[in-house]
Amino acid sequence: MGEMGLRERKKQRMYQDVSDIAVRLFLERGFDAVPVAEVAAAAGISKPTLFRYFPAKEDLVLHRIADHETEAARVAAGAADPVDALRRAFLAGLERRDPVTGLNDHPDVLSFHRLLYGTPALVARAYAHVERSEEALAEALGGGLDARLAAGQIIAVQRILAQENWRRIAAGESVAAVAPEAVRAADRAFRRLAEGLPELGRA
C-alpha cells in the first residue's frame, strides 16, 4: 500500500509540474502560441507521454481547477441542509480568500484567471468541468431530475458569484473593497436558493 501511495503521489507531482510549466509558457506567450511539443520538451517528457497525462492541450491549464469538481458534492453529501452547508462553505472560502471564490488579488491568480477567461478554447473546455460538478452534486443530492435541476442552480450561483468578484478585482478594485459586498451577495444568493429549493432543507 505504501508503494501504491508513493506511486500515486509521484503521478500527482508529475501532473502538477507539467501543468505549472505549461501555464507559465502560456502566460508568457499566449495559449495558442505555444505548441504542446514545446511544453513536453520543457517538462523533459515526450509528447505521447504528455498526452497520456493530459488528453487535450486545454487540460494542461484546467488541471488547476479539476480538483474542485467534486467540492460542492463533498460539502452537500450527508448534510441535513445541503444549501446552507454550501452557503457556509462559500462564505468560509471568501474569508480565507480562496481563488475559487474570485476574491483573491494575488498576481499569479489574476494572471491565471485572465488566461482562463480570455481564451475561448479554455472557456469551452471549462464547461465540461461545470457539467461534471453538476453531475457530482446532483448525485450527492439524491439523483433524479429534481436533484439535477437543483445542482444546476447551485453551481451556477457559485460560478456567477466568483466571476463577479474576479471581474471587479481584475478591473482594479481591492479585495478589501470587494469583500463586504461579496459576502452580502453570497449570503443573499444562497438564501434565495434555499427559498426556491425548500425540499433540500428537509433532506
C-alpha positions, 0 to 999 in steps of 0.5 A: 500500500505504501508503494501504491501511495508513493506511486500515486503521489509521484503521478500527482507531482508529475501532473502538477509540474507539467501543468505549472510549466505549461501555464507559465509558457502560456502566460508568457506567450499566449495559449495558442502560441505555444505548441504542446511539443514545446511544453513536453520538451520543457517538462523533459517528457515526450509528447505521447507521454504528455498526452497520456497525462493530459488528453487535450492541450486545454487540460494542461491549464484546467488541471488547476481547477479539476480538483474542485469538481467534486467540492460542492458534492463533498460539502452537500453529501450527508448534510441535513441542509445541503444549501446552507452547508454550501452557503457556509462553505462559500462564505468560509472560502471568501474569508480565507480568500480562496481563488475559487471564490474570485476574491483573491488579488494575488498576481499569479491568480489574476494572471491565471484567471485572465488566461482562463477567461480570455481564451475561448478554447479554455472557456469551452473546455471549462464547461465540461468541468461545470457539467461534471460538478453538476453531475457530482452534486446532483448525485450527492443530492439524491439523483433524479431530475429534481436533484439535477435541476437543483445542482444546476442552480447551485453551481451556477450561483457559485460560478456567477458569484466568483466571476463577479468578484474576479471581474471587479478585482481584475478591473482594479478594485481591492479585495478589501473593497470587494469583500463586504459586498461579496459576502452580502451577495453570497449570503443573499444568493444562497438564501434565495436558493434555499427559498426556491429549493425548500425540499433540500432543507428537509433532506 
